[in-house]
Amino acid sequence: MERETIKTKTPSGKELELKAWLTARERNELRRVFLEGVSIDPNRKDANLKDLSGDVLEKAEHKYVEIVVAKYDGSNERVLERLLDASPAEYDFAVAEAGKIDKGNFTQAK
């Protein structure tokens, strides 16, 4: 299915193209990352989180990039790997922009 995308420029001036919205399936994939990383005690009435795996945030960032970022620097090949090999500022920008998909607060290209 062809989907609207939003283009912006990264701190290094490369083009970042993001999907404009998530499907329910994609949203559920992102939720699964968090749900797999927690342990909930069913005996507690308030259902507080008992444990949170330390690598959940990193897994969630990777999943956001995999699902939301359509292209980086003009290519859809190995997007996550190329961003991980880029500067921290470049990677962090892409993760932050991908995380905005639910809020609609994208940084528009200049």
N, C-alpha and C positions, 0 to 999 in steps of 0.2 A: 504494500500500500504506500503510495507516494504521500509524503507528509510535508507540511510547511516547516521551513527551517528559519533560524535566526542567525545572522552572521555578525561577528564582532572581531575585533583585533586584540591579540594577546599583548602582553608587555613588550615582547620582542618584535611586534609588528606582523606576526603571522596571522592568517585568517583562521578563525575557529567557527565552525558551523554546528549549531545545536538543533536538535528536534524542538519544535515549538511546544509540544505537549507529549505526555505519556499515555500509552494505552493502559487499561486496567491490568493487563498481564504484566507489563513492564513495571508498573507501580508495585504490584505484588512481589515481583522479583526483588525489588529494593527492600521491601518490608521483610522479606524472608531472611535477608542478611542480618538484620537486627534481631529477629525472632530466634534465629539459630544461635545467636551469641548470648542469649540470656537464659537464666534458669529461674523459674517461678515456682515458689513453694505453694502447692495447691491447698495446704492446710491452713494458710493464713487468709483471713477474710479480706484484708486490704490488698492482697495480691502484690505486695512490694517486690521489686526485682531483688532476687537473692544474690546473684552473681552476674557480672557482665564481663565477657571475654575481652581481653585487652586489644585484640586485633580487629574488633568489629568496625572501628572507625576506618581503618585502612581498607578493609574489605568493602565497606560501603562506598568509599571514595572511588575505588576501582570499578565497582558496579555502576555507579553514576556515570563515570566516563564511558564505560562500555555501552551503556544503554542510551545515553543522551547525546554524546558528541558524535555527530554524523561525519564530520571531516576535520582534520587538523592540517594546516599548511597545504590545502588543496587535495588531500588524499584521505580516503577512508581505510587505508591499509595500516594495520598495527598501531592504531591511534593511541591506545593506552601505553604501549611499550615506548612509542616515540615521545609521549609526554613525560614518562618516567625518566627518559634519558635527557630531557630538557632541563632547564634551570628550575629550582624550586619555585621561583616566582611564576614561571610559565605554567607549571603543573598546578600550583595552588589557584591561579586564576581560572584555569579550565575547570577545576573541581568546584570552585565557588560559583561560576556561571552555570554549570550543570545542576548544581543544587538549587538554583533559583527557579527551576522549571515549574515547580508547584506554586510559586508566588508571582511569576510573571515580571520579575524585576531585572530583566536582562540589560547588559551594557550594550548599547547599539554601536555599530561600527561608525567611525568618524570619516 
